[in-house]
């Protein structure tokens, strides 16, 4: 068995910690799960699907967008959110595997 002797680069560790910290909230994991299944969704669709207040869903979506985890696009009056960082999907995959 070969052991790695090289330490992780600090920027990688810092960036990964930022993503994990943001995704450490249960509602944010539910949002991520919903967006993975739906592809993209509006704030209204997310708050209805997850049965949370629209303002709360919006606050979490903005936080995840600000961290680069989500992307958004405007179409008329609607704003659509989608997953913008594939590493977030890896975190979600780990959560699913741990549930088995």
C-alpha angles and dihedrals in degrees: 000000000000119000122209111242097182115090122230114269112257095233090054092049092047093048093046091049089052091054094044092048091052093047092047091093117091095223091052090054089050090050090050091049091049093048092049090055096042100036093221137000144178124248088254093053091048097048091047094046093048096037096233131129114275092236091054093048090048092051092052093045091053091049092051091046092050089053091051095247093114133036127203138204130193122226111178107306093341126093115203122203125204137167110277102177120058091203088071088060089055089055090050090049090053090051091052093047091050089055092060 
